[in-house]
Amino acid sequence: MDTGKTLPVKTPQRIKPKLLIICRVSPSAVLPKHLETNLRQILKKFIQSFDFYWAAFILLRKDKLPVCLDVYKDSRKKDLAWTARWQDISKHLFFPDSPFDQREWLKLFSPAAKTTLPVMLQVEEPSGTMEIVIFDTDTETAQRLLVKTMSLGRHMADMIQEFVFRSSQKRTLRPLTTWLEMASTISSSLDIGQALHVVAQLTADLFSARTSLFLLDENENLTPAVAVGSYDPELRNQFRALSGQKPYPAITQAIQTQHPVIITPDNIYNLLPADIIETFNYHWLIVVPILNKDKAIGIMQVDRPRDSRLKGFENEAAEIILAIARITAIAIENARLIEKLEQKELLLHKLVNKIITAQEDERKHLASELHDSVIQALIAIWYRLQRITPTYNSHPADWYGEITNLTNILGNQIQDIRRILSGLRPMILDNYGLIPAIKSYTNEIQEKHNIPIGLHFNLNTPDSHDRPPGENTGGAAASPGDNLCLPPQTEIALFRILQEALTNIIKHATATSVDVELVVRKKDILLTIKDNGTGFNQSSLVNPQNYNHLGLADMQERALLLGGNCVIGSQPGRGTWISVKVPYTMEVEGGLSN
């Protein structure tokens, strides 16, 4: 019943991500009140900058009560339901007699994302761990926040570590613990963002400085990756704004010499642009190349601003930072290899799915073709044959017209069956070889789609092998190359690649001409297909989520299975070219059979 009143609409409650950092260390670690205060202030400052509603840092030591520091983004707007939930969950942690396993305790939060970092407070003691947990949010948001949070966790661990070493006689061992923690992080983290944040934060804390990491694109332009230290939100935005900028002289020198560049107030204006100096308050810097196989893939920059209590850097610091840059290169390379493997695995899953789908579609199409044409015609022939029987008032001459009609129908069905079989496996390829098959198939495409295809054959083979006589080649003109014999796996792979390429051109390219060239040399075979169609942006090829280029990926996989490669080039409005190169061998193991 309509009362005329408008019911209030409930707005969905905003997701409030929460952060928990648990540091498990040896019982010898202490946390004095002034250090607790500093850690709490850093935790509070962090959640003000990032979108967390609540955060806690917990220090766990065997046979000692935990230390817990928790802060709210706005203490005036505490969520009473969350406060009660936290008190209920935390009792398992703060009461040693609780039968609940502390490690099982984390499951009560239903983490959306979590990770573990190594923590070393004493070289002679076992390593501790720091667990970073984000919950009460979606997985995508949690993963995005996790990368940033690792810098916070690392910084808090470094503050405790700095206090421990300052209070002991083994302060010289602090750099060693940093090396061990970096090595452990790099070997355990498969996420490049996480690894770079941890390395940058460790370096910043080790030298009491700010650390910036830049990656270099293919044109050696800057891509800001990480900035940690005293960067406020405004400086972070200015750091990101450096994306795409050409390297300034200090970076160029580091790339060219592959050595650290030390910048002081005496030479800073020769090595850095004035606006960069003023924006970031640079005064003392070390710029170090991140090298992979003698090629610079990034830059590590460590700096102390003008108002820093510490001044310049010594040569020893430059060497240490260069060594850190070397292991950073390892982290980047490992992460990139893992990313490539993941993309490859995803692509293979898509290709398998495409193959299965194509098989089912082909079976469905084949069943439909046989049922709608061949089977129906054969049934009709069977019924008409039933009528051709000797009777009292019939003469054999009356049968001749009907038999002639049935003969014509059978002839048409034979042609249909041959057409269907040719689509499944071209007989001309088995009987005559690759070149006649290419000629026959391209002739068929030209006639059906009215697109001119230029064929070019360049044969320089060590020998040739005649094929046994067989059926008609479909009208293809005979040539010396028609007798060329290649391994079956090579022939079918190249033919299927050509089929896929021409299918893509017809479906997507809107091309008006195509050129196909086959070059057979003494050691390899080169197949090139070019069109003058619309083309596409090649950057889309590297996107593993792109389902529009599975045909291109299928061609590349076929070439790889023969020990070759398939290179695809394209520009919007300027067409596409595909170059396939495979070894010329008479015996090829493995390969594709259809």
Protein Blocks (a to p, Z undefined) as FASTA:
>chain_A
ZZhiacdddddddddddddddddddfkbccdfklmmmmmmmmmmmmmmpccfbdcddddd
ehiacddddddfblmlccfklmmmmmmmmmmmmmmklmbdfklmmmmnopabdcdddddf
bfkbccdddddddehiafklmmmmmmmmmmmmmmmmmmmmmmmmmmmcklmmmmmmmmmm
mmmmmmmpcbfklmmmmmmmmmmmmnopadddddddfkopacdfbdcdjdcfklmmmmmm
mgoiacdfklmmmmmnopacdddfklmmmmpcfklmmmnopabdcdddddeehiafbdcd
ddddfklmbdcddfklmmmmmmmmmmmmmmmmmmmmmmmmmmmmmmmmmmmmmmmmmmmm
mmmmmmmmmmmmmmmmmmmmmmmmmmmccdfkbcfklmmmmmmmmmmmmmmmmmmmmmmm
mmmocfklmmnojklmmmmmmmmmmmmnopacddddddddfbdcdddddddehhpacdfk
lmpccdfklmmmmmmmmmmmmmmmmmmnopabdcddddddfkbccdddddfbebpafklm
mpmklmklmmmmmmmmmmmmnopacdddddehiapaddddddddfbdgeijfZZ
